[in-house]
Amino acid sequence: MSELPLAGAVVLDLSDECLSLSGRLLADLGAEVVRVEGLGGDPLRSSGPHLRGRSDVESGLRHLLYNAGKRSLAIDREAPVARELLDRALAECHLVIAPLDKSPAVRRLLDSDRLRRIHPQLGLVDVVFKRGREEVAPSDLTAVAAGG
């Protein structure tokens, strides 16, 4: 079997649910994708429906679909030490997938001027999805449809 096209690429997946499929696709192409979850885990883990009627953190069907092939890192993104930890992770990455809904701490971490200065090797996927329509709640289905 030939080497996958993204073998050797490292991706930090900070995305929320509507963009989490993007990291899965990159993992399928050979990238090492690290999914950053909150201390309580990715909400997809506990979101139903569940595999075989179970309700544990490894049985959510959307979690199993969207996070297959990824590694996990559970941290409190809002904690002061989180920025230092994520900056160290970004130094080893080629690409970061930003969440659609960014907290102030994540906005500071992913500030494009700061990233260019500190992590010039890093590509940033920062999707503009709502286009001024804040009342429209994004979902995985609408993101896939909008992505063609």
Backbone as CSV, one residue per row, in Angstrom:
resi,resn,N_x,N_y,N_z,CA_x,CA_y,CA_z,C_x,C_y,C_z
1,MET,0.833,-1.178,0.000,0.000,0.000,0.000,0.878,1.242,0.000
2,SER,0.546,2.224,-0.820,1.343,3.440,-0.877,1.048,4.327,0.322
3,GLU,1.969,5.234,0.596,1.804,6.155,1.712,0.640,7.103,1.443
4,LEU,-0.139,7.367,2.463,-1.268,8.281,2.321,-0.762,9.704,2.105
5,PRO,-1.513,10.539,1.392,-1.018,11.863,1.000,-0.687,12.804,2.152
6,LEU,-1.324,12.650,3.306,-1.044,13.556,4.423,-0.221,12.901,5.527
7,ALA,0.408,11.765,5.220,1.260,11.096,6.212,2.349,12.067,6.659
8,GLY,2.534,12.157,7.961,3.537,13.063,8.524,2.984,14.416,8.918
9,ALA,1.793,14.764,8.451,1.174,16.039,8.830,0.529,15.888,10.206
10,VAL,0.640,16.933,11.012,0.046,16.935,12.347,-0.985,18.055,12.409
11,VAL,-2.200,17.712,12.845,-3.321,18.645,12.877,-3.853,18.730,14.299
12,LEU,-4.058,19.951,14.778,-4.708,20.172,16.068,-6.154,20.552,15.779
13,ASP,-7.076,19.721,16.224,-8.503,19.891,15.941,-9.196,20.536,17.139
14,LEU,-9.441,21.827,17.045,-10.167,22.574,18.076,-11.623,22.782,17.686
15,SER,-12.048,22.171,16.602,-13.355,22.452,16.018,-14.502,22.076,16.943
16,ASP,-15.653,22.687,16.655,-16.869,22.284,17.338,-17.602,21.293,16.437
17,GLU,-18.781,20.873,16.864,-19.456,19.761,16.191,-19.620,19.955,14.693
18,CYS,-20.032,21.143,14.278,-20.357,21.311,12.856,-19.127,21.219,11.954
19,LEU,-17.926,21.296,12.511,-16.716,21.208,11.699,-15.876,19.965,12.013
20,SER,-16.339,19.123,12.934,-15.507,18.004,13.383,-15.258,16.954,12.295
21,LEU,-16.113,16.896,11.294,-15.876,15.952,10.198,-14.595,16.291,9.435
22,SER,-14.218,17.562,9.398,-13.022,17.952,8.647,-11.775,17.251,9.184
23,GLY,-11.636,17.169,10.504,-10.494,16.466,11.086,-10.515,14.981,10.768
24,ARG,-11.699,14.392,10.740,-11.827,12.973,10.392,-11.336,12.741,8.971
25,LEU,-11.716,13.622,8.052,-11.285,13.463,6.659,-9.772,13.580,6.536
26,LEU,-9.169,14.510,7.284,-7.706,14.650,7.262,-7.033,13.406,7.845
27,ALA,-7.618,12.842,8.909,-7.078,11.602,9.487,-7.170,10.463,8.477
28,ASP,-8.281,10.399,7.751,-8.433,9.356,6.724,-7.371,9.481,5.630
29,LEU,-6.879,10.705,5.413,-5.845,10.931,4.404,-4.436,10.768,4.970
30,GLY,-4.333,10.343,6.238,-3.035,10.018,6.810,-2.491,10.994,7.827
31,ALA,-3.152,12.119,8.050,-2.656,13.083,9.037,-2.845,12.537,10.445
32,GLU,-1.953,12.932,11.331,-2.129,12.657,12.752,-2.966,13.804,13.298
33,VAL,-4.195,13.516,13.705,-5.126,14.541,14.158,-5.340,14.390,15.659
34,VAL,-5.119,15.489,16.378,-5.313,15.501,17.821,-6.548,16.348,18.112
35,ARG,-7.573,15.712,18.633,-8.828,16.379,18.973,-8.715,16.935,20.385
36,VAL,-8.836,18.253,20.531,-8.780,18.890,21.840,-10.197,18.945,22.396
37,GLU,-10.370,18.301,23.535,-11.672,18.230,24.195,-11.611,18.950,25.527
38,GLY,-12.756,19.367,26.015,-12.834,19.922,27.360,-12.620,18.824,28.384
39,LEU,-12.489,19.214,29.636,-12.255,18.219,30.681,-13.405,17.228,30.800
40,GLY,-14.609,17.631,30.426,-15.753,16.733,30.442,-15.864,15.900,29.188
41,GLY,-14.923,16.043,28.285,-14.948,15.303,27.026,-15.695,16.062,25.949
42,ASP,-15.517,15.636,24.732,-16.227,16.196,23.594,-17.723,15.934,23.797
43,PRO,-18.578,16.964,23.648,-20.020,16.730,23.797,-20.554,15.639,22.869
44,LEU,-19.875,15.389,21.762,-20.310,14.322,20.864,-20.244,12.949,21.526
45,ARG,-19.378,12.800,22.507,-19.245,11.510,23.192,-20.541,11.099,23.891
46,SER,-21.218,12.068,24.482,-22.420,11.739,25.255,-23.705,12.010,24.492
47,SER,-23.582,12.534,23.293,-24.749,12.858,22.488,-25.267,11.604,21.785
48,GLY,-26.558,11.368,21.903,-27.167,10.194,21.274,-27.419,10.425,19.803
49,PRO,-27.794,9.418,19.081,-28.021,8.051,19.547,-26.709,7.347,19.868
50,HIS,-26.836,6.249,20.605,-25.670,5.502,21.060,-25.626,4.114,20.442
51,LEU,-24.431,3.607,20.346,-24.177,2.272,19.825,-24.804,1.224,20.745
52,ARG,-25.632,0.366,20.176,-26.251,-0.763,20.894,-26.953,-0.353,22.192
53,GLY,-27.512,0.852,22.214,-28.264,1.298,23.379,-27.431,1.661,24.595
54,ARG,-26.110,1.638,24.462,-25.236,2.021,25.584,-25.318,3.520,25.783
55,SER,-24.740,4.018,26.875,-24.722,5.466,27.096,-23.390,5.941,27.663
56,ASP,-22.331,5.193,27.421,-21.012,5.596,27.919,-20.352,6.575,26.943
57,VAL,-19.205,7.120,27.347,-18.548,8.176,26.571,-17.921,7.696,25.271
58,GLU,-17.880,6.420,25.042,-17.317,5.898,23.796,-18.383,5.358,22.852
59,SER,-19.667,5.604,23.140,-20.707,4.975,22.338,-21.557,5.939,21.518
60,GLY,-21.349,7.245,21.650,-22.115,8.187,20.834,-21.787,7.997,19.361
61,LEU,-22.793,7.773,18.548,-22.541,7.468,17.132,-21.861,8.617,16.398
62,ARG,-22.240,9.864,16.706,-21.559,10.994,16.035,-20.101,11.077,16.471
63,HIS,-19.824,10.792,17.734,-18.430,10.754,18.198,-17.657,9.677,17.439
64,LEU,-18.234,8.494,17.336,-17.553,7.398,16.642,-17.305,7.727,15.175
65,LEU,-18.230,8.412,14.540,-18.078,8.784,13.131,-17.074,9.922,12.960
66,TYR,-17.284,11.023,13.659,-16.495,12.236,13.426,-15.096,12.187,14.031
67,ASN,-14.892,11.396,15.069,-13.594,11.383,15.739,-12.786,10.120,15.477
68,ALA,-13.245,9.281,14.565,-12.486,8.076,14.227,-11.126,8.476,13.649
69,GLY,-10.100,7.785,14.083,-8.757,8.041,13.567,-8.034,9.186,14.247
70,LYS,-8.665,9.819,15.235,-8.049,10.950,15.948,-7.568,10.492,17.322
71,ARG,-6.572,11.202,17.830,-6.177,11.064,19.229,-6.899,12.155,20.008
72,SER,-6.962,12.029,21.329,-7.656,13.012,22.160,-6.704,13.666,23.148
73,LEU,-6.983,14.936,23.433,-6.295,15.680,24.477,-7.373,16.433,25.242
74,ALA,-7.575,16.085,26.516,-8.598,16.737,27.338,-7.947,17.804,28.206
75,ILE,-8.359,19.052,28.014,-7.841,20.173,28.815,-8.957,21.176,29.050
76,ASP,-8.744,22.046,30.012,-9.637,23.178,30.241,-9.086,24.335,29.414
77,ARG,-9.698,24.605,28.260,-9.189,25.638,27.341,-9.148,27.022,27.969
78,GLU,-9.941,27.238,29.010,-10.009,28.564,29.643,-8.990,28.723,30.763
79,ALA,-8.356,27.661,31.198,-7.370,27.735,32.279,-6.123,28.461,31.788
80,PRO,-5.485,29.234,32.671,-4.275,29.980,32.261,-3.177,29.094,31.676
81,VAL,-3.024,27.882,32.180,-1.970,26.999,31.686,-2.318,26.423,30.299
82,ALA,-3.585,26.483,29.911,-4.005,25.895,28.635,-3.318,26.570,27.451
83,ARG,-3.185,27.883,27.486,-2.559,28.578,26.354,-1.119,28.115,26.167
84,GLU,-0.385,27.960,27.262,0.994,27.482,27.158,1.033,26.061,26.604
85,LEU,0.151,25.202,27.079,0.098,23.826,26.599,-0.269,23.777,25.120
86,LEU,-1.285,24.552,24.728,-1.689,24.565,23.325,-0.622,25.190,22.437
87,ASP,0.072,26.223,22.931,1.170,26.806,22.145,2.281,25.788,21.902
88,ARG,2.573,24.964,22.903,3.579,23.911,22.709,3.092,22.900,21.677
89,ALA,1.813,22.571,21.719,1.250,21.649,20.724,1.278,22.271,19.334
90,LEU,0.940,23.558,19.232,0.942,24.234,17.931,2.333,24.278,17.309
91,ALA,3.355,24.321,18.147,4.733,24.352,17.634,5.073,23.067,16.870
92,GLU,4.362,21.974,17.165,4.601,20.694,16.513,3.629,20.425,15.367
93,CYS,2.675,21.338,15.157,1.605,21.110,14.185,1.871,21.798,12.850
94,HIS,1.184,21.299,11.852,1.194,21.916,10.527,-0.086,22.689,10.267
95,LEU,-1.159,22.297,10.961,-2.469,22.876,10.698,-3.286,22.847,11.976
96,VAL,-4.093,23.890,12.178,-5.055,23.898,13.280,-6.434,24.187,12.696
97,ILE,-7.429,23.436,13.167,-8.812,23.660,12.752,-9.479,24.429,13.882
98,ALA,-9.875,25.658,13.596,-10.481,26.528,14.607,-11.947,26.170,14.802
99,PRO,-12.458,26.401,16.003,-13.893,26.208,16.199,-14.664,27.367,15.578
100,LEU,-15.888,27.099,15.206,-16.740,28.151,14.673,-17.100,29.135,15.774
101,ASP,-17.431,28.623,16.943,-17.816,29.447,18.083,-16.621,29.534,19.019
102,LYS,-15.898,30.662,18.982,-14.651,30.810,19.737,-14.870,31.559,21.045
103,SER,-14.322,31.008,22.120,-14.300,31.721,23.395,-13.233,32.815,23.297
104,PRO,-13.240,33.784,24.210,-12.184,34.803,24.197,-10.778,34.200,24.287
105,ALA,-10.609,33.159,25.088,-9.282,32.532,25.221,-8.835,31.910,23.904
106,VAL,-9.737,31.262,23.195,-9.391,30.644,21.908,-9.141,31.732,20.865
107,ARG,-9.893,32.829,20.912,-9.641,33.952,19.988,-8.220,34.487,20.172
108,ARG,-7.798,34.643,21.431,-6.432,35.124,21.685,-5.401,34.115,21.201
109,LEU,-5.629,32.840,21.448,-4.698,31.794,21.024,-4.540,31.774,19.513
110,LEU,-5.644,31.952,18.786,-5.636,31.815,17.334,-5.560,33.148,16.595
111,ASP,-5.195,34.199,17.293,-5.024,35.496,16.640,-4.023,35.345,15.488
112,SER,-4.441,35.710,14.280,-3.625,35.427,13.092,-2.270,36.134,13.124
113,ASP,-2.188,37.361,13.623,-0.889,38.047,13.719,0.038,37.321,14.691
114,ARG,-0.499,36.913,15.820,0.291,36.188,16.813,0.763,34.844,16.247
115,LEU,-0.126,34.138,15.559,0.265,32.843,14.989,1.360,32.993,13.945
116,ARG,1.246,34.009,13.082,2.293,34.223,12.058,3.641,34.520,12.701
117,ARG,3.614,35.226,13.816,4.855,35.609,14.495,5.455,34.413,15.261
118,ILE,4.636,33.672,15.986,5.136,32.614,16.870,5.211,31.253,16.184
119,HIS,4.252,30.980,15.296,4.184,29.673,14.629,4.069,29.873,13.115
120,PRO,5.130,30.339,12.475,5.029,30.647,11.041,4.774,29.420,10.154
121,GLN,5.032,28.223,10.660,4.823,26.996,9.893,3.362,26.577,9.858
122,LEU,2.542,27.202,10.665,1.196,26.720,10.930,0.169,27.278,9.959
123,GLY,-0.638,26.385,9.401,-1.799,26.785,8.617,-3.012,26.825,9.530
124,LEU,-3.936,27.719,9.260,-5.122,27.881,10.093,-6.363,27.733,9.232
125,VAL,-7.224,26.787,9.601,-8.527,26.645,8.958,-9.524,27.324,9.887
126,ASP,-9.999,28.496,9.471,-10.937,29.281,10.265,-12.123,29.591,9.365
127,VAL,-13.168,28.831,9.525,-14.314,28.879,8.617,-15.228,30.058,8.933
128,VAL,-15.625,30.769,7.893,-16.658,31.799,8.005,-17.921,31.143,7.486
129,PHE,-18.845,30.884,8.393,-19.997,30.069,8.021,-21.312,30.833,8.090
130,LYS,-21.473,31.661,9.111,-22.769,32.285,9.334,-23.019,33.486,8.427
131,ARG,-21.975,34.127,7.972,-22.077,35.259,7.046,-23.118,36.286,7.482
132,GLY,-23.012,36.713,8.754,-23.889,37.766,9.244,-25.247,37.291,9.707
133,ARG,-25.491,35.989,9.686,-26.788,35.469,10.116,-26.602,34.701,11.424
134,GLU,-26.361,35.435,12.499,-26.077,34.828,13.796,-27.231,33.976,14.315
135,GLU,-28.448,34.235,13.851,-29.591,33.472,14.346,-29.641,32.055,13.779
136,VAL,-28.863,31.775,12.768,-28.844,30.438,12.168,-27.826,29.584,12.914
137,ALA,-28.327,28.568,13.595,-27.442,27.679,14.347,-26.757,26.714,13.387
138,PRO,-25.428,26.654,13.384,-24.749,25.719,12.492,-24.918,24.291,12.992
139,SER,-24.885,23.371,12.069,-24.933,21.952,12.418,-24.007,21.210,11.470
140,ASP,-23.734,19.955,11.776,-22.887,19.168,10.883,-23.516,19.036,9.506
141,LEU,-24.827,18.894,9.434,-25.510,18.746,8.156,-25.404,20.014,7.309
142,THR,-25.625,21.181,7.914,-25.550,22.417,7.137,-24.111,22.738,6.738
143,ALA,-23.148,22.369,7.575,-21.746,22.599,7.218,-21.330,21.730,6.038
144,VAL,-21.759,20.472,6.036,-21.436,19.584,4.918,-22.117,20.098,3.652
145,ALA,-23.375,20.532,3.755,-24.096,21.045,2.586,-23.439,22.321,2.066
146,ALA,-23.049,23.222,2.961,-22.431,24.475,2.544,-21.056,24.241,1.936
147,GLY,-20.399,23.149,2.358,-19.068,22.832,1.845,-19.087,22.159,0.488
148,GLY,-20.257,21.874,-0.039,-20.364,21.288,-1.375,-20.156,19.813,-1.377
